[in-house]
Amino acid sequence: MPPTKQADVLARTIWGEAGGEAEPEAAMRAVACVVLNRVKRQTYWGKTIAEVCRKPYQFSCWNSGSTRLPAMRAADARTPNFTLACQIAQLAVQDQLPDSTQAATHFYAPKLVAPPRWAQGRASCARIGGHLFFNNIP
């Protein structure tokens, strides 16, 4: 059965954000949790998984200048780790994905970028893979 639009957008987002990790499963699960935590808030980020994932400048893999965007859009079952991303996304849309992030709504990869302004002076609540997660961002 083909994935729903919500599951497909989520799979592409978690693959785009964390599919390149050496051990991608935990990081992809955590990114999916951040998306779900934002959906639960029903605020600025959007009210659906697709709205949250595609909110401009929230998940860098969707930014128009992202080097991952073309690969993310073209990803399919032959793409390394994309099937795993689809499995995680399906669990998430079925509300069967435990939150490994302590209700985080933000994350970034410190090896790839300097701390964003919103992270400065704040303690992360989790480190999963190459990402730091935050649950204390208003």
N, CA, C and O atoms as a printed pandas DataFrame, in Angstrom:
     atom_number atom_name residue_name chain_id  residue_number  x_coord  y_coord  z_coord
0              1         N          MET        A               1    0.853   -1.181    0.000
1              2        CA          MET        A               1    0.000    0.000    0.000
2              3         C          MET        A               1    0.895    1.239    0.000
3              4         O          MET        A               1    1.827    1.320    0.801
4              5         N          PRO        A               2    0.631    2.204   -0.883
5              6        CA          PRO        A               2    1.468    3.421   -0.923
6              7         C          PRO        A               2    1.283    4.252    0.341
7              8         O          PRO        A               2    0.219    4.224    0.959
8              9         N          PRO        A               3    2.312    4.985    0.718
9             10        CA          PRO        A               3    2.200    5.806    1.925
10            11         C          PRO        A               3    1.230    6.965    1.708
11            12         O          PRO        A               3    1.026    7.423    0.584
12            13         N          THR        A               4    0.645    7.423    2.797
13            14        CA          THR        A               4   -0.194    8.616    2.727
14            15         C          THR        A               4    0.698    9.823    2.473
15            16         O          THR        A               4    1.918    9.743    2.618
16            17         N          LYS        A               5    0.093   10.930    2.097
17            18        CA          LYS        A               5    0.866   12.158    1.880
18            19         C          LYS        A               5    1.625   12.534    3.148
19            20         O          LYS        A               5    2.795   12.910    3.084
20            21         N          GLN        A               6    0.962   12.434    4.302
21            22        CA          GLN        A               6    1.608   12.801    5.558
22            23         C          GLN        A               6    2.828   11.917    5.816
23            24         O          GLN        A               6    3.890   12.417    6.187
24            25         N          ALA        A               7    2.678   10.598    5.620
25            26        CA          ALA        A               7    3.789    9.671    5.852
26            27         C          ALA        A               7    4.913    9.912    4.851
27            28         O          ALA        A               7    6.087    9.832    5.214
28            29         N          ASP        A               8    4.575   10.205    3.598
29            30        CA          ASP        A               8    5.601   10.441    2.587
30            31         C          ASP        A               8    6.404   11.704    2.897
31            32         O          ASP        A               8    7.633   11.692    2.828
32            33         N          VAL        A               9    5.720   12.781    3.233
33            34        CA          VAL        A               9    6.423   14.032    3.560
34            35         C          VAL        A               9    7.284   13.840    4.803
35            36         O          VAL        A               9    8.411   14.332    4.858
36            37         N          LEU        A              10    6.766   13.131    5.796
37            38        CA          LEU        A              10    7.552   12.886    7.009
38            39         C          LEU        A              10    8.766   12.017    6.695
39            40         O          LEU        A              10    9.863   12.301    7.176
40            41         N          ALA        A              11    8.592   10.971    5.903
41            42        CA          ALA        A              11    9.721   10.099    5.553
42            43         C          ALA        A              11   10.810   10.895    4.840
43            44         O          ALA        A              11   11.996   10.718    5.119
44            45         N          ARG        A              12   10.410   11.768    3.925
45            46        CA          ARG        A              12   11.395   12.565    3.199
46            47         C          ARG        A              12   12.096   13.545    4.142
47            48         O          ARG        A              12   13.296   13.787    4.013
48            49         N          THR        A              13   11.346   14.102    5.082
49            50        CA          THR        A              13   11.935   15.038    6.040
50            51         C          THR        A              13   12.938   14.347    6.943
51            52         O          THR        A              13   14.052   14.840    7.119
52            53         N          ILE        A              14   12.565   13.221    7.516
53            54        CA          ILE        A              14   13.489   12.557    8.445
54            55         C          ILE        A              14   14.685   11.985    7.698
55            56         O          ILE        A              14   15.785   11.938    8.249
56            57         N          TRP        A              15   14.494   11.547    6.450
57            58        CA          TRP        A              15   15.626   11.101    5.645
58            59         C          TRP        A              15   16.526   12.295    5.308
59            60         O          TRP        A              15   17.749   12.196    5.399
60            61         N          GLY        A              16   15.927   13.406    4.923
61            62        CA          GLY        A              16   16.693   14.593    4.565
62            63         C          GLY        A              16   17.477   15.175    5.724
63            64         O          GLY        A              16   18.567   15.715    5.532
64            65         N          GLU        A              17   16.936   15.070    6.912
65            66        CA          GLU        A              17   17.591   15.639    8.092
66            67         C          GLU        A              17   18.573   14.676    8.764
67            68         O          GLU        A              17   19.582   15.114    9.317
68            69         N          ALA        A              18   18.292   13.369    8.724
69            70        CA          ALA        A              18   19.111   12.448    9.516
70            71         C          ALA        A              18   19.493   11.162    8.788
71            72         O          ALA        A              18   20.165   10.310    9.369
72            73         N          GLY        A              19   19.087   11.003    7.546
73            74        CA          GLY        A              19   19.383    9.770    6.825
74            75         C          GLY        A              19   20.847    9.542    6.521
75            76         O          GLY        A              19   21.248    8.421    6.208
76            77         N          GLY        A              20   21.641   10.575    6.606
77            78        CA          GLY        A              20   23.064   10.453    6.326
78            79         C          GLY        A              20   23.918   10.112    7.534
79            80         O          GLY        A              20   25.140   10.006    7.427
80            81         N          GLU        A              21   23.285    9.941    8.671
81            82        CA          GLU        A              21   24.023    9.604    9.895
82            83         C          GLU        A              21   24.664    8.225    9.772
83            84         O          GLU        A              21   24.172    7.377    9.027
84            85         N          ALA        A              22   25.742    8.001   10.487
85            86        CA          ALA        A              22   26.391    6.695   10.499
86            87         C          ALA        A              22   25.443    5.632   11.060
87            88         O          ALA        A              22   25.400    4.507   10.563
88            89         N          GLU        A              23   24.700    5.988   12.078
89            90        CA          GLU        A              23   23.679    5.126   12.695
90            91         C          GLU        A              23   22.357    5.893   12.608
91            92         O          GLU        A              23   21.961    6.541   13.576
92            93         N          PRO        A              24   21.675    5.830   11.474
93            94        CA          PRO        A              24   20.567    6.757   11.226
94            95         C          PRO        A              24   19.260    6.485   11.971
95            96         O          PRO        A              24   18.469    7.411   12.147
96            97         N          GLU        A              25   19.005    5.275   12.406
97            98        CA          GLU        A              25   17.675    4.970   12.926
98            99         C          GLU        A              25   17.276    5.840   14.115
99           100         O          GLU        A              25   16.198    6.435   14.100
100          101         N          ALA        A              26   18.104    5.925   15.128
101          102        CA          ALA        A              26   17.751    6.715   16.318
102          103         C          ALA        A              26   17.576    8.191   15.963
103          104         O          ALA        A              26   16.661    8.845   16.464
104          105         N          ALA        A              27   18.442    8.713   15.107
105          106        CA          ALA        A              27   18.339   10.121   14.722
106          107         C          ALA        A              27   17.077   10.377   13.904
107          108         O          ALA        A              27   16.406   11.389   14.108
108          109         N          MET        A              28   16.746    9.481   12.988
109          110        CA          MET        A              28   15.520    9.661   12.201
110          111         C          MET        A              28   14.283    9.566   13.086
111          112         O          MET        A              28   13.330   10.324   12.903
112          113         N          ARG        A              29   14.290    8.650   14.032
113          114        CA          ARG        A              29   13.162    8.556   14.978
114          115         C          ARG        A              29   13.023    9.859   15.765
115          116         O          ARG        A              29   11.913   10.343   15.987
116          117         N          ALA        A              30   14.136   10.411   16.177
117          118        CA          ALA        A              30   14.105   11.645   16.966
118          119         C          ALA        A              30   13.591   12.823   16.135
119          120         O          ALA        A              30   12.815   13.637   16.637
120          121         N          VAL        A              31   14.010   12.923   14.888
121          122        CA          VAL        A              31   13.505   14.001   14.027
122          123         C          VAL        A              31   11.996   13.837   13.841
123          124         O          VAL        A              31   11.262   14.824   13.869
124          125         N          ALA        A              32   11.533   12.617   13.654
125          126        CA          ALA        A              32   10.090   12.373   13.538
126          127         C          ALA        A              32    9.372   12.832   14.803
127          128         O          ALA        A              32    8.284   13.401   14.724
128          129         N          CYS        A              33    9.967   12.591   15.960
129          130        CA          CYS        A              33    9.356   13.031   17.229
130          131         C          CYS        A              33    9.251   14.548   17.286
131          132         O          CYS        A              33    8.238   15.074   17.747
132          133         N          VAL        A              34   10.268   15.256   16.832
133          134        CA          VAL        A              34   10.207   16.718   16.816
134          135         C          VAL        A              34    9.043   17.182   15.958
135          136         O          VAL        A              34    8.303   18.083   16.352
136          137         N          VAL        A              35    8.873   16.578   14.790
137          138        CA          VAL        A              35    7.745   16.949   13.923
138          139         C          VAL        A              35    6.427   16.713   14.665
139          140         O          VAL        A              35    5.562   17.588   14.687
140          141         N          LEU        A              36    6.275   15.542   15.266
141          142        CA          LEU        A              36    5.034   15.234   15.978
142          143         C          LEU        A              36    4.809   16.174   17.159
143          144         O          LEU        A              36    3.676   16.579   17.422
144          145         N          ASN        A              37    5.872   16.521   17.866
145          146        CA          ASN        A              37    5.738   17.448   18.995
146          147         C          ASN        A              37    5.273   18.819   18.514
147          148         O          ASN        A              37    4.514   19.493   19.210
148          149         N          ARG        A              38    5.714   19.231   17.350
149          150        CA          ARG        A              38    5.256   20.500   16.792
150          151         C          ARG        A              38    3.795   20.406   16.356
151          152         O          ARG        A              38    3.022   21.342   16.564
152          153         N          VAL        A              39    3.418   19.289   15.759
153          154        CA          VAL        A              39    2.014   19.106   15.362
154          155         C          VAL        A              39    1.111   19.171   16.592
155          156         O          VAL        A              39    0.046   19.787   16.551
156          157         N          LYS        A              40    1.530   18.544   17.673
157          158        CA          LYS        A              40    0.729   18.536   18.910
158          159         C          LYS        A              40    0.482   19.938   19.441
159          160         O          LYS        A              40   -0.548   20.193   20.065
160          161         N          ARG        A              41    1.405   20.835   19.201
161          162        CA          ARG        A              41    1.253   22.212   19.691
162          163         C          ARG        A              41    0.222   23.004   18.892
163          164         O          ARG        A              41   -0.344   23.965   19.413
164          165         N          GLN        A              42   -0.036   22.621   17.633
165          166        CA          GLN        A              42   -1.036   23.282   16.790
166          167         C          GLN        A              42   -0.850   24.800   16.773
167          168         O          GLN        A              42   -1.796   25.557   16.989
168          169         N          THR        A              43    0.376   25.223   16.516
169          170        CA          THR        A              43    0.681   26.655   16.541
170          171         C          THR        A              43    1.338   27.094   15.238
171          172         O          THR        A              43    0.990   26.622   14.156
172          173         N          TYR        A              44    2.269   27.980   15.364
173          174        CA          TYR        A              44    3.007   28.598   14.275
174          175         C          TYR        A              44    3.474   27.604   13.220
175          176         O          TYR        A              44    3.440   27.900   12.026
176          177         N          TRP        A              45    3.908   26.431   13.657
177          178        CA          TRP        A              45    4.518   25.478   12.733
178          179         C          TRP        A              45    3.518   24.822   11.802
179          180         O          TRP        A              45    3.892   24.380   10.715
180          181         N          GLY        A              46    2.274   24.747   12.192
181          182        CA          GLY        A              46    1.266   24.095   11.372
182          183         C          GLY        A              46    0.440   23.114   12.181
183          184         O          GLY        A              46    0.719   22.854   13.352
184          185         N          LYS        A              47   -0.579   22.577   11.534
185          186        CA          LYS        A              47   -1.501   21.684   12.218
186          187         C          LYS        A              47   -1.420   20.248   11.706
187          188         O          LYS        A              47   -2.002   19.343   12.305
188          189         N          THR        A              48   -0.706   20.035   10.608
189          190        CA          THR        A              48   -0.533   18.690   10.073
190          191         C          THR        A              48    0.956   18.395    9.928
191          192         O          THR        A              48    1.794   19.295    9.979
192          193         N          ILE        A              49    1.264   17.118    9.748
193          194        CA          ILE        A              49    2.656   16.731    9.564
194          195         C          ILE        A              49    3.249   17.429    8.349
195          196         O          ILE        A              49    4.358   17.957    8.419
196          197         N          ALA        A              50    2.528   17.437    7.244
197          198        CA          ALA        A              50    3.049   18.064    6.022
198          199         C          ALA        A              50    3.268   19.559    6.212
199          200         O          ALA        A              50    4.273   20.098    5.747
200          201         N          GLU        A              51    2.342   20.238    6.888
201          202        CA          GLU        A              51    2.516   21.679    7.128
202          203         C          GLU        A              51    3.746   21.944    7.983
203          204         O          GLU        A              51    4.527   22.850    7.694
204          205         N          VAL        A              52    3.917   21.150    9.037
205          206        CA          VAL        A              52    5.066   21.338    9.929
206          207         C          VAL        A              52    6.373   21.076    9.178
207          208         O          VAL        A              52    7.319   21.856    9.287
208          209         N          CYS        A              53    6.425   19.998    8.428
209          210        CA          CYS        A              53    7.660   19.655    7.709
210          211         C          CYS        A              53    8.033   20.708    6.679
211          212         O          CYS        A              53    9.211   21.015    6.494
212          213         N          ARG        A              54    7.042   21.253    6.018
213          214        CA          ARG        A              54    7.311   22.183    4.912
214          215         C          ARG        A              54    7.275   23.656    5.316
215          216         O          ARG        A              54    7.413   24.534    4.464
216          217         N          LYS        A              55    7.091   23.930    6.595
217          218        CA          LYS        A              55    7.114   25.321    7.049
218          219         C          LYS        A              55    8.467   25.921    6.661
219          220         O          LYS        A              55    9.507   25.360    7.004
220          221         N          PRO        A              56    8.469   27.036    5.962
221          222        CA          PRO        A              56    9.736   27.601    5.505
222          223         C          PRO        A              56   10.764   27.793    6.619
223          224         O          PRO        A              56   10.460   28.308    7.695
224          225         N          TYR        A              57   11.973   27.367    6.326
225          226        CA          TYR        A              57   13.156   27.546    7.172
226          227         C          TYR        A              57   13.094   26.804    8.506
227          228         O          TYR        A              57   13.794   27.170    9.451
228          229         N          GLN        A              58   12.271   25.775    8.587
229          230        CA          GLN        A              58   12.213   24.987    9.811
230          231         C          GLN        A              58   13.030   23.705    9.703
231          232         O          GLN        A              58   13.726   23.332   10.648
232          233         N          PHE        A              59   12.952   23.037    8.572
233          234        CA          PHE        A              59   13.735   21.831    8.323
234          235         C          PHE        A              59   14.557   22.109    7.071
235          236         O          PHE        A              59   14.015   22.227    5.973
236          237         N          SER        A              60   15.854   22.213    7.247
237          238        CA          SER        A              60   16.720   22.715    6.179
238          239         C          SER        A              60   16.660   21.880    4.908
239          240         O          SER        A              60   16.946   22.393    3.826
240          241         N          CYS        A              61   16.300   20.621    5.012
241          242        CA          CYS        A              61   16.250   19.781    3.815
242          243         C          CYS        A              61   15.189   20.257    2.820
243          244         O          CYS        A              61   15.264   19.910    1.642
244          245         N          TRP        A              62   14.210   21.040    3.262
245          246        CA          TRP        A              62   13.169   21.573    2.379
246          247         C          TRP        A              62   13.515   22.964    1.857
247          248         O          TRP        A              62   12.795   23.480    1.001
248          249         N          ASN        A              63   14.577   23.583    2.332
249          250        CA          ASN        A              63   14.941   24.923    1.856
250          251         C          ASN        A              63   15.334   24.866    0.380
251          252         O          ASN        A              63   15.971   23.909   -0.061
252          253         N          SER        A              64   14.961   25.871   -0.364
253          254        CA          SER        A              64   15.195   25.860   -1.815
254          255         C          SER        A              64   16.678   25.748   -2.170
255          256         O          SER        A              64   17.001   25.220   -3.235
256          257         N          GLY        A              65   17.572   26.213   -1.339
257          258        CA          GLY        A              65   18.998   26.128   -1.624
258          259         C          GLY        A              65   19.673   24.893   -1.057
259          260         O          GLY        A              65   20.887   24.742   -1.192
260          261         N          SER        A              66   18.926   24.019   -0.436
261          262        CA          SER        A              66   19.507   22.839    0.199
262          263         C          SER        A              66   20.100   21.888   -0.831
263          264         O          SER        A              66   19.481   21.593   -1.853
264          265         N          THR        A              67   21.300   21.417   -0.547
265          266        CA          THR        A              67   21.916   20.439   -1.439
266          267         C          THR        A              67   21.217   19.085   -1.334
267          268         O          THR        A              67   21.358   18.251   -2.229
268          269         N          ARG        A              68   20.471   18.856   -0.266
269          270        CA          ARG        A              68   19.762   17.580   -0.073
270          271         C          ARG        A              68   18.397   17.565   -0.751
271          272         O          ARG        A              68   17.825   16.493   -0.948
272          273         N          LEU        A              69   17.863   18.725   -1.112
273          274        CA          LEU        A              69   16.497   18.798   -1.641
274          275         C          LEU        A              69   16.279   17.923   -2.874
275          276         O          LEU        A              69   15.327   17.143   -2.877
276          277         N          PRO        A              70   17.094   18.003   -3.910
277          278        CA          PRO        A              70   16.849   17.149   -5.086
278          279         C          PRO        A              70   16.892   15.652   -4.751
279          280         O          PRO        A              70   16.050   14.884   -5.217
280          281         N          ALA        A              71   17.862   15.251   -3.952
281          282        CA          ALA        A              71   17.971   13.840   -3.568
282          283         C          ALA        A              71   16.792   13.416   -2.711
283          284         O          ALA        A              71   16.285   12.304   -2.855
284          285         N          MET        A              72   16.355   14.294   -1.822
285          286        CA          MET        A              72   15.220   13.984   -0.960
286          287         C          MET        A              72   13.957   13.784   -1.793
287          288         O          MET        A              72   13.198   12.843   -1.561
288          289         N          ARG        A              73   13.736   14.657   -2.747
289          290        CA          ARG        A              73   12.541   14.544   -3.600
290          291         C          ARG        A              73   12.574   13.279   -4.449
291          292         O          ARG        A              73   11.528   12.692   -4.728
292          293         N          ALA        A              74   13.768   12.854   -4.861
293          294        CA          ALA        A              74   13.897   11.693   -5.735
294          295         C          ALA        A              74   14.040   10.371   -4.975
295          296         O          ALA        A              74   14.025    9.307   -5.593
296          297         N          ALA        A              75   14.175   10.419   -3.672
297          298        CA          ALA        A              75   14.418    9.207   -2.884
298          299         C          ALA        A              75   13.325    8.174   -3.121
299          300         O          ALA        A              75   12.143    8.500   -3.232
300          301         N          ASP        A              76   13.757    6.915   -3.195
301          302        CA          ASP        A              76   12.814    5.810   -3.322
302          303         C          ASP        A              76   13.420    4.593   -2.630
303          304         O          ASP        A              76   14.423    4.715   -1.927
304          305         N          ALA        A              77   12.821    3.426   -2.826
305          306        CA          ALA        A              77   13.251    2.224   -2.113
306          307         C          ALA        A              77   14.705    1.843   -2.391
307          308         O          ALA        A              77   15.311    1.122   -1.598
308          309         N          ARG        A              78   15.269    2.309   -3.490
309          310        CA          ARG        A              78   16.674    2.013   -3.802
310          311         C          ARG        A              78   17.635    2.952   -3.088
311          312         O          ARG        A              78   18.839    2.696   -3.066
312          313         N          THR        A              79   17.132    4.024   -2.509
313          314        CA          THR        A              79   17.963    5.029   -1.841
314          315         C          THR        A              79   18.347    4.521   -0.448
315          316         O          THR        A              79   17.472    4.134    0.326
316          317         N          PRO        A              80   19.641    4.516   -0.120
317          318        CA          PRO        A              80   20.047    4.046    1.213
318          319         C          PRO        A              80   19.285    4.761    2.332
319          320         O          PRO        A              80   19.182    5.988    2.348
320          321         N          ASN        A              81   18.768    3.988    3.242
321          322        CA          ASN        A              81   18.062    4.441    4.447
322          323         C          ASN        A              81   16.672    5.014    4.186
323          324         O          ASN        A              81   15.990    5.385    5.141
324          325         N          PHE        A              82   16.227    5.101    2.940
325          326        CA          PHE        A              82   14.895    5.677    2.709
326          327         C          PHE        A              82   13.788    4.710    3.117
327          328         O          PHE        A              82   12.755    5.148    3.624
328          329         N          THR        A              83   13.974    3.426    2.913
329          330        CA          THR        A              83   12.970    2.455    3.367
330          331         C          THR        A              83   12.828    2.527    4.884
331          332         O          THR        A              83   11.716    2.458    5.407
332          333         N          LEU        A              84   13.938    2.665    5.587
333          334        CA          LEU        A              84   13.903    2.829    7.046
334          335         C          LEU        A              84   13.133    4.097    7.414
335          336         O          LEU        A              84   12.320    4.083    8.338
336          337         N          ALA        A              85   13.382    5.180    6.704
337          338        CA          ALA        A              85   12.660    6.432    6.962
338          339         C          ALA        A              85   11.158    6.231    6.757
339          340         O          ALA        A              85   10.355    6.760    7.527
340          341         N          CYS        A              86   10.774    5.481    5.738
341          342        CA          CYS        A              86    9.350    5.217    5.484
342          343         C          CYS        A              86    8.736    4.399    6.610
343          344         O          CYS        A              86    7.600    4.652    7.013
344          345         N          GLN        A              87    9.469    3.429    7.116
345          346        CA          GLN        A              87    8.964    2.611    8.227
346          347         C          GLN        A              87    8.766    3.456    9.477
347          348         O          GLN        A              87    7.749    3.328   10.159
348          349         N          ILE        A              88    9.721    4.310    9.777
349          350        CA          ILE        A              88    9.618    5.187   10.949
350          351         C          ILE        A              88    8.456    6.158   10.770
351          352         O          ILE        A              88    7.689    6.387   11.706
352          353         N          ALA        A              89    8.322    6.726    9.580
353          354        CA          ALA        A              89    7.223    7.661    9.320
354          355         C          ALA        A              89    5.875    6.980    9.495
355          356         O          ALA        A              89    4.943    7.580   10.031
356          357         N          GLN        A              90    5.762    5.746    9.053
357          358        CA          GLN        A              90    4.496    5.021    9.198
358          359         C          GLN        A              90    4.163    4.818   10.673
359          360         O          GLN        A              90    3.014    4.996   11.076
360          361         N          LEU        A              91    5.148    4.451   11.474
361          362        CA          LEU        A              91    4.924    4.323   12.923
362          363         C          LEU        A              91    4.464    5.659   13.507
363          364         O          LEU        A              91    3.557    5.707   14.338
364          365         N          ALA        A              92    5.097    6.729   13.066
365          366        CA          ALA        A              92    4.775    8.056   13.599
366          367         C          ALA        A              92    3.340    8.458   13.264
367          368         O          ALA        A              92    2.612    8.925   14.140
368          369         N          VAL        A              93    2.928    8.286   12.017
369          370        CA          VAL        A              93    1.564    8.708   11.651
370          371         C          VAL        A              93    0.513    7.823   12.314
371          372         O          VAL        A              93   -0.637    8.236   12.464
372          373         N          GLN        A              94    0.893    6.620   12.709
373          374        CA          GLN        A              94   -0.017    5.728   13.431
374          375         C          GLN        A              94    0.061    5.935   14.945
375          376         O          GLN        A              94   -0.537    5.181   15.712
376          377         N          ASP        A              95    0.802    6.960   15.368
377          378        CA          ASP        A              95    0.980    7.287   16.785
378          379         C          ASP        A              95    1.562    6.112   17.571
379          380         O          ASP        A              95    1.145    5.834   18.695
380          381         N          GLN        A              96    2.529    5.430   16.964
381          382        CA          GLN        A              96    3.173    4.281   17.592
382          383         C          GLN        A              96    4.672    4.490   17.773
383          384         O          GLN        A              96    5.424    3.526   17.921
384          385         N          LEU        A              97    5.106    5.752   17.761
385          386        CA          LEU        A              97    6.531    6.053   17.890
386          387         C          LEU        A              97    6.779    6.700   19.244
387          388         O          LEU        A              97    6.356    7.833   19.470
388          389         N          PRO        A              98    7.459    6.001   20.151
389          390        CA          PRO        A              98    7.751    6.612   21.459
390          391         C          PRO        A              98    8.644    7.840   21.281
391          392         O          PRO        A              98    9.513    7.872   20.410
392          393         N          ASP        A              99    8.412    8.845   22.120
393          394        CA          ASP        A              99    9.190   10.087   22.031
394          395         C          ASP        A              99   10.526    9.923   22.747
395          396         O          ASP        A              99   10.583    9.848   23.974
396          397         N          SER        A             100   11.583    9.871   21.971
397          398        CA          SER        A             100   12.938    9.716   22.512
398          399         C          SER        A             100   13.585   11.061   22.815
399          400         O          SER        A             100   14.739   11.107   23.241
400          401         N          THR        A             101   12.856   12.162   22.601
401          402        CA          THR        A             101   13.457   13.496   22.685
402          403         C          THR        A             101   13.038   14.311   23.898
403          404         O          THR        A             101   13.438   15.468   24.027
404          405         N          GLN        A             102   12.252   13.739   24.779
405          406        CA          GLN        A             102   11.755   14.484   25.941
406          407         C          GLN        A             102   10.948   15.706   25.502
407          408         O          GLN        A             102   11.105   16.799   26.047
408          409         N          ALA        A             103   10.083   15.499   24.507
409          410        CA          ALA        A             103    9.165   16.533   24.000
410          411         C          ALA        A             103    9.874   17.683   23.278
411          412         O          ALA        A             103    9.384   18.812   23.287
412          413         N          ALA        A             104   11.000   17.408   22.665
413          414        CA          ALA        A             104   11.748   18.451   21.947
414          415         C          ALA        A             104   10.958   18.969   20.749
415          416         O          ALA        A             104   10.235   18.230   20.080
416          417         N          THR        A             105   11.122   20.259   20.506
417          418        CA          THR        A             105   10.523   20.890   19.324
418          419         C          THR        A             105   11.589   21.480   18.405
419          420         O          THR        A             105   11.268   22.005   17.339
420          421         N          HIS        A             106   12.852   21.394   18.811
421          422        CA          HIS        A             106   13.949   21.963   18.035
422          423         C          HIS        A             106   15.157   21.034   18.092
423          424         O          HIS        A             106   15.317   20.267   19.042
424          425         N          PHE        A             107   16.000   21.109   17.073
425          426        CA          PHE        A             107   17.263   20.384   17.055
426          427         C          PHE        A             107   18.188   21.046   16.043
427          428         O          PHE        A             107   17.756   21.796   15.167
428          429         N          TYR        A             108   19.449   20.750   16.191
429          430        CA          TYR        A             108   20.423   21.126   15.167
430          431         C          TYR        A             108   21.623   20.192   15.279
431          432         O          TYR        A             108   21.811   19.512   16.288
432          433         N          ALA        A             109   22.425   20.175   14.225
433          434        CA          ALA        A             109   23.611   19.319   14.165
434          435         C          ALA        A             109   24.851   20.182   14.404
435          436         O          ALA        A             109   25.284   20.885   13.490
436          437         N          PRO        A             110   25.435   20.148   15.602
437          438        CA          PRO        A             110   26.562   21.035   15.906
438          439         C          PRO        A             110   27.795   20.820   15.033
439          440         O          PRO        A             110   28.605   21.738   14.905
440          441         N          LYS        A             111   27.969   19.660   14.435
441          442        CA          LYS        A             111   29.121   19.451   13.548
442          443         C          LYS        A             111   28.921   20.144   12.208
443          444         O          LYS        A             111   29.884   20.394   11.482
444          445         N          LEU        A             112   27.667   20.455   11.880
445          446        CA          LEU        A             112   27.384   21.046   10.573
446          447         C          LEU        A             112   27.170   22.554   10.610
447          448         O          LEU        A             112   27.479   23.254    9.646
448          449         N          VAL        A             113   26.641   23.049   11.720
449          450        CA          VAL        A             113   26.332   24.479   11.806
450          451         C          VAL        A             113   26.680   25.013   13.192
451          452         O          VAL        A             113   26.741   24.264   14.167
452          453         N          ALA        A             114   26.906   26.318   13.259
453          454        CA          ALA        A             114   27.099   26.977   14.548
454          455         C          ALA        A             114   25.761   26.979   15.281
455          456         O          ALA        A             114   24.712   26.871   14.647
456          457         N          PRO        A             115   25.786   27.099   16.596
457          458        CA          PRO        A             115   24.509   27.118   17.317
458          459         C          PRO        A             115   23.586   28.217   16.790
459          460         O          PRO        A             115   23.988   29.377   16.704
460          461         N          PRO        A             116   22.360   27.857   16.439
461          462        CA          PRO        A             116   21.408   28.888   16.012
462          463         C          PRO        A             116   21.122   29.847   17.164
463          464         O          PRO        A             116   21.359   29.527   18.329
464          465         N          ARG        A             117   20.621   30.999   16.828
465          466        CA          ARG        A             117   20.316   32.012   17.855
466          467         C          ARG        A             117   19.383   31.447   18.928
467          468         O          ARG        A             117   19.562   31.721   20.115
468          469         N          TRP        A             118   18.386   30.658   18.510
469          470        CA          TRP        A             118   17.417   30.140   19.472
470          471         C          TRP        A             118   18.053   29.164   20.469
471          472         O          TRP        A             118   17.498   28.955   21.547
472          473         N          ALA        A             119   19.213   28.556   20.135
473          474        CA          ALA        A             119   19.860   27.582   21.015
474          475         C          ALA        A             119   20.877   28.208   21.950
475          476         O          ALA        A             119   21.272   27.586   22.936
476          477         N          GLN        A             120   21.303   29.414   21.662
477          478        CA          GLN        A             120   22.352   30.037   22.455
478          479         C          GLN        A             120   21.881   30.256   23.890
479          480         O          GLN        A             120   20.821   30.832   24.134
480          481         N          GLY        A             121   22.697   29.781   24.831
481          482        CA          GLY        A             121   22.392   29.931   26.246
482          483         C          GLY        A             121   21.391   28.919   26.777
483          484         O          GLY        A             121   20.992   29.006   27.938
484          485         N          ARG        A             122   20.979   27.968   25.961
485          486        CA          ARG        A             122   20.005   26.963   26.394
486          487         C          ARG        A             122   20.679   25.590   26.442
487          488         O          ARG        A             122   21.536   25.269   25.619
488          489         N          ALA        A             123   20.273   24.803   27.414
489          490        CA          ALA        A             123   20.789   23.443   27.530
490          491         C          ALA        A             123   19.925   22.505   26.692
491          492         O          ALA        A             123   18.700   22.618   26.673
492          493         N          SER        A             124   20.578   21.590   26.008
493          494        CA          SER        A             124   19.822   20.596   25.239
494          495         C          SER        A             124   19.234   19.565   26.203
495          496         O          SER        A             124   19.750   19.348   27.300
496          497         N          CYS        A             125   18.149   18.941   25.768
497          498        CA          CYS        A             125   17.519   17.904   26.593
498          499         C          CYS        A             125   17.950   16.508   26.156
499          500         O          CYS        A             125   17.751   15.537   26.887
500          501         N          ALA        A             126   18.544   16.403   24.956
501          502        CA          ALA        A             126   18.999   15.095   24.467
502          503         C          ALA        A             126   20.039   15.285   23.373
503          504         O          ALA        A             126   20.035   16.279   22.647
504          505         N          ARG        A             127   20.915   14.320   23.278
505          506        CA          ARG        A             127   21.853   14.211   22.154
506          507         C          ARG        A             127   21.573   12.853   21.533
507          508         O          ARG        A             127   21.734   11.814   22.173
508          509         N          ILE        A             128   21.156   12.880   20.288
509          510        CA          ILE        A             128   20.828   11.637   19.590
510          511         C          ILE        A             128   21.514   11.695   18.237
511          512         O          ILE        A             128   21.254   12.588   17.430
512          513         N          GLY        A             129   22.389   10.737   18.001
513          514        CA          GLY        A             129   23.186   10.779   16.782
514          515         C          GLY        A             129   24.011   12.052   16.781
515          516         O          GLY        A             129   24.602   12.410   17.800
516          517         N          GLY        A             130   24.056   12.732   15.660
517          518        CA          GLY        A             130   24.814   13.964   15.554
518          519         C          GLY        A             130   24.003   15.211   15.831
519          520         O          GLY        A             130   24.403   16.304   15.428
520          521         N          HIS        A             131   22.871   15.077   16.509
521          522        CA          HIS        A             131   21.977   16.212   16.752
522          523         C          HIS        A             131   21.791   16.486   18.239
523          524         O          HIS        A             131   21.788   15.571   19.062
524          525         N          LEU        A             132   21.637   17.755   18.562
525          526        CA          LEU        A             132   21.223   18.174   19.908
526          527         C          LEU        A             132   19.751   18.562   19.829
527          528         O          LEU        A             132   19.328   19.214   18.874
528          529         N          PHE        A             133   18.969   18.161   20.834
529          530        CA          PHE        A             133   17.535   18.404   20.871
530          531         C          PHE        A             133   17.188   19.309   22.044
531          532         O          PHE        A             133   17.804   19.249   23.108
532          533         N          PHE        A             134   16.178   20.153   21.816
533          534        CA          PHE        A             134   15.781   21.154   22.800
534          535         C          PHE        A             134   14.273   21.135   23.006
535          536         O          PHE        A             134   13.501   21.074   22.049
536          537         N          ASN        A             135   13.867   21.189   24.274
537          538        CA          ASN        A             135   12.439   21.251   24.603
538          539         C          ASN        A             135   12.091   22.524   25.369
539          540         O          ASN        A             135   10.982   22.665   25.886
540          541         N          ASN        A             136   13.030   23.430   25.437
541          542        CA          ASN        A             136   12.834   24.643   26.233
542          543         C          ASN        A             136   12.850   25.909   25.367
543          544         O          ASN        A             136   13.272   26.974   25.819
544          545         N          ILE        A             137   12.389   25.782   24.126
545          546        CA          ILE        A             137   12.358   26.915   23.213
546          547         C          ILE        A             137   10.900   27.382   23.117
547          548         O          ILE        A             137   10.014   26.600   22.772
548          549         N          PRO        A             138   10.665   28.645   23.422
549          550        CA          PRO        A             138    9.260   29.102   23.370
550          551         C          PRO        A             138    8.680   29.058   21.968
551          552         O          PRO        A             138    7.518   29.411   21.770
